[in-house]
């Protein structure tokens, strides 16, 4: 895996890819939060580890980023 560094303009094609990735990540987080809210409405009270929740989100987002050739740090 190669590492590249530099500045990327938000108006360029790379900025557009990052923008779409962030939109996808926002949708993923939104769906996850909706699922948590639905589970809570059922009155199945159980503790939720925020760290584990973030790890799950990071795993899914990293897979998506890797598929698109983007390096994601969480």
N, C-alpha and C positions, 0 to 999 in steps of 0.2 A: 504494500500500500504506500503510495507516495503522499507526501505532505506538501501542501502549497500554502503560502501565506501571501497576504496582500489586502488591499482595500477593494471593495466591490461597490460600485454605484447602485443605488436602489432603483434607478430608472432603466438599468440594463437587463439583459436576458437572465443573468444570474440572480439579480434582484427579484425578477418576476418568479423564478423557480422558488426562491426562498419565501416569497410572499404566498405562493400557492401551498407550500409546505406548512407554513404557519396557519393558514386557513384550515388545512387538513388536521393539524394538531389541535386547533381550537374546536373543531367538530368532534374529534376523538374525546377530548376532555368533556365537552358538553354532553356527549352520549354517556360517558362514564358517570358524570354527576347525575344525570337523569335516572340512570339505573340505581344509583345509591338512593336517590329520593324515592323511587318506586319501592325499593326494598324497605325503606323506613316506613312508608305508608302502610305496609302489611303488618306492622307492629312486631316484626321479627327483630328485636333489639339485640344487636351484637356489636362488640367493639370493632372499630376499623382502624387499622394502623395507617396513618397518613404516609409514613415512609414506604410501606409496602404498596400503597395505592400509587404513589409517585414512581416507584420502581416498575410497576406494571405499565404505567403510561410511558415511561422511558423506554421500556423494552419494545412496545408496539411502535412508538415513534422512531426508534432507532432502526427497526426493521424497514419501515417506510422510507426513512432517509437513506439507508444503504441501498435500497432498491432503486432509488433515484440518483445515486452517486453523490450524496450529500453527507458530510460529516456532522453529526449531532452530538453535542455535549450537554449532559443534564446534570 
